[in-house]
Amino acid sequence: YYNYRCDNPKCKRKGKSIRAKIIMNFIYDFLEKHHFISKKIYKHYTTEMKKINVQRKKEYLGSIESLKQSKRIQERKLGATKNLLLEEYDQEIKDFYKGDIKNHQKQINEITEEIEKLNLKIEDGEKAVYSYNEFLELFSNLAKHIKKIKSMAQLDFIIKKIFLNFNVKDEKVAKFTLNTPFEEFAKSDFVLDCRADTT
């Protein structure tokens, strides 16, 4: 079983753990009853995604430029080695440098693959922003989507985006704080409260 533990020195539960299931059931229940699906929230989402994509693209392009430089170095070394072999008549020396040729070519191929992967990430990032209908579908069923996530790292990333902290008492979530901007949205009229539809 997974457990959560608070390491805040001011917390009365410091060092004590609680079953992750208790926190997660609270999160599921909250997201099933509160849908962050207004046009204002979507606008915030698209703005943030564009900022993230710009930053990631900058990082990817920096990595690509560095890889291209490494590739040029390997290509120069490969060319120099090939020229050396053309002028060399000693077969033993030729055999020795043939290994260098293979090594340089292998590194060039690997670098080329890395560049292609980064270019694909840039393309995927530009397509990553959901349309409004896709956004509605995702956030209207966010609890259901989260339940299907197997990666704890991915789950932790999403939860931290929405929730800032939880106050646990008697093995139950007594209080909680939403992260920015969800806290502001929850206090406004931009969140669809589905509790009225429950019986």
C-alpha positions as CSV (number, residue, x, y, z in Angstrom):
1,Y,0.0,0.0,0.0
2,Y,1.1,3.6,-0.7
3,N,1.3,6.0,2.2
4,Y,1.7,9.8,2.5
5,R,3.8,11.3,5.3
6,C,4.0,14.9,6.4
7,D,7.6,16.2,7.1
8,N,6.5,19.7,8.2
9,P,8.2,20.3,11.6
10,K,5.2,22.3,12.8
11,C,2.8,19.5,11.9
12,K,1.4,17.4,14.8
13,R,1.5,14.4,12.4
14,K,5.1,14.9,11.5
15,G,6.7,11.6,10.8
16,K,3.4,9.8,10.8
17,S,1.9,8.4,7.6
18,I,-1.6,8.0,6.3
19,R,-2.9,5.6,3.7
20,A,-2.8,7.2,0.3
21,K,-6.2,5.7,-0.3
22,I,-7.8,8.1,2.2
23,I,-6.3,11.2,0.5
24,M,-7.1,9.8,-3.0
25,N,-10.7,9.0,-2.2
26,F,-11.1,12.6,-1.0
27,I,-9.6,13.9,-4.2
28,Y,-11.8,11.7,-6.4
29,D,-14.9,12.8,-4.5
30,F,-13.9,16.5,-4.8
31,L,-13.2,16.3,-8.5
32,E,-16.4,14.4,-9.2
33,K,-18.3,17.2,-7.5
34,H,-16.4,20.2,-8.8
35,H,-15.7,20.7,-12.5
36,F,-13.2,23.3,-13.6
37,I,-14.7,23.8,-17.0
38,S,-15.6,27.5,-17.5
39,K,-14.4,29.5,-20.5
40,K,-12.3,31.7,-18.1
41,I,-10.5,28.6,-16.7
42,Y,-10.0,27.3,-20.3
43,K,-8.4,30.7,-21.2
44,H,-6.1,30.4,-18.2
45,Y,-5.2,26.8,-19.2
46,T,-4.3,27.8,-22.8
47,T,-2.3,30.8,-21.6
48,E,-0.3,28.6,-19.2
49,M,0.2,25.9,-21.8
50,K,1.5,28.4,-24.3
51,K,4.0,29.6,-21.7
52,I,5.1,26.1,-20.9
53,N,5.5,25.2,-24.6
54,V,7.6,28.4,-25.2
55,Q,9.9,27.5,-22.4
56,R,10.2,23.8,-23.4
57,K,10.8,24.8,-27.0
58,K,13.6,27.1,-25.9
59,E,15.1,24.3,-23.9
60,Y,14.7,21.8,-26.8
61,L,16.2,24.2,-29.3
62,G,19.2,24.7,-27.0
63,S,19.7,21.0,-26.7
64,I,19.4,20.6,-30.5
65,E,22.0,23.3,-31.1
66,S,24.4,21.5,-28.7
67,L,23.8,18.2,-30.4
68,K,24.3,19.7,-33.8
69,Q,27.7,21.0,-32.6
70,S,28.6,17.6,-31.4
71,K,27.5,16.1,-34.7
72,R,29.7,18.5,-36.7
73,I,32.7,17.5,-34.5
74,Q,32.1,13.9,-35.2
75,E,31.6,14.5,-38.9
76,R,34.9,16.4,-39.1
77,K,36.6,13.5,-37.2
78,L,35.0,11.0,-39.6
79,G,36.1,13.0,-42.6
80,A,39.7,13.4,-41.3
81,T,39.9,9.6,-40.6
82,K,38.7,8.7,-44.0
83,N,41.2,11.0,-45.7
84,L,43.9,9.5,-43.5
85,L,43.0,6.0,-44.7
86,L,43.1,7.1,-48.3
87,E,46.7,8.2,-47.9
88,E,47.8,5.2,-45.8
89,Y,49.2,2.1,-47.4
90,D,49.9,0.1,-44.2
91,Q,47.1,-2.4,-43.8
92,E,47.5,-2.8,-40.1
93,I,47.1,1.0,-39.6
94,K,44.1,0.9,-41.9
95,D,42.5,-1.9,-39.9
96,F,43.2,0.1,-36.7
97,Y,41.4,3.2,-37.9
98,K,38.5,1.4,-39.4
99,G,37.2,1.0,-35.8
100,D,37.4,4.8,-35.4
101,I,35.3,5.2,-38.5
102,K,32.6,2.9,-37.2
103,N,32.6,4.7,-33.8
104,H,32.3,8.1,-35.4
105,Q,29.5,7.0,-37.6
106,K,27.7,5.4,-34.7
107,Q,27.8,8.6,-32.7
108,I,26.6,10.6,-35.7
109,N,23.6,8.3,-36.1
110,E,22.8,8.4,-32.4
111,I,23.0,12.2,-32.3
112,T,20.8,12.4,-35.4
113,E,18.2,10.3,-33.7
114,E,18.3,12.5,-30.6
115,I,17.8,15.6,-32.7
116,E,14.8,14.0,-34.5
117,K,13.3,13.0,-31.1
118,L,13.6,16.6,-29.9
119,N,12.1,18.0,-33.1
120,L,9.1,15.6,-32.6
121,K,8.7,16.9,-29.0
122,I,8.6,20.5,-30.3
123,E,5.9,19.4,-32.8
124,D,3.9,17.5,-30.2
125,G,4.1,20.5,-27.8
126,E,2.6,22.8,-30.4
127,K,-0.3,20.3,-30.8
128,A,-0.6,19.6,-27.0
129,V,-3.1,22.4,-26.2
130,Y,-6.6,20.9,-26.0
131,S,-9.5,22.4,-27.9
132,Y,-12.3,23.7,-25.7
133,N,-14.4,20.5,-26.3
134,E,-11.4,18.3,-25.4
135,F,-10.8,20.4,-22.3
136,L,-14.4,20.0,-21.3
137,E,-14.3,16.2,-21.8
138,L,-11.1,15.9,-19.7
139,F,-12.0,18.2,-16.8
140,S,-15.6,17.0,-16.7
141,N,-14.3,13.5,-16.1
142,L,-11.0,14.4,-14.3
143,A,-11.6,12.0,-11.4
144,K,-12.2,9.2,-13.8
145,H,-9.0,10.0,-15.8
146,I,-6.9,10.2,-12.6
147,K,-8.1,6.8,-11.4
148,K,-6.7,5.2,-14.6
149,I,-3.2,6.7,-14.1
150,K,-0.7,4.0,-13.0
151,S,2.4,6.2,-12.7
152,M,2.8,7.7,-9.2
153,A,5.0,10.4,-10.6
154,Q,2.4,11.5,-13.1
155,L,-0.3,11.3,-10.5
156,D,1.7,13.3,-8.0
157,F,2.3,16.0,-10.7
158,I,-1.4,16.4,-11.4
159,I,-2.4,16.5,-7.8
160,K,0.2,19.1,-6.9
161,K,-1.1,21.3,-9.7
162,I,-4.6,21.3,-8.1
163,F,-4.0,20.8,-4.4
164,L,-1.6,22.7,-2.2
165,N,-2.0,20.7,1.1
166,F,-4.4,18.5,3.2
167,N,-5.1,18.7,6.9
168,V,-5.8,15.2,8.2
169,K,-7.7,14.5,11.5
170,D,-8.9,11.2,12.8
171,E,-7.8,9.5,9.6
172,K,-10.0,11.8,7.5
173,V,-9.3,14.9,5.4
174,A,-10.6,17.7,7.7
175,K,-9.3,20.7,5.6
176,F,-7.6,21.3,2.4
177,T,-6.1,24.1,0.3
178,L,-6.3,24.3,-3.5
179,N,-3.3,25.5,-5.5
180,T,-3.3,28.7,-7.5
181,P,-5.3,29.4,-9.7
182,F,-7.8,26.7,-8.6
183,E,-8.3,28.3,-5.2
184,E,-9.3,31.5,-6.9
185,F,-11.6,29.7,-9.4
186,A,-13.3,27.8,-6.6
187,K,-14.0,31.0,-4.7
188,S,-15.6,32.5,-7.8
189,D,-18.5,31.4,-10.0
190,F,-16.2,29.7,-12.5
191,V,-16.5,26.2,-11.1
192,L,-19.4,24.0,-11.8
193,D,-20.6,22.5,-8.5
194,C,-22.2,19.1,-9.2
195,R,-23.3,18.4,-5.6
196,A,-26.8,19.7,-6.4
197,D,-27.1,16.8,-8.9
198,T,-26.3,14.2,-6.3
199,T,-28.8,12.4,-4.2
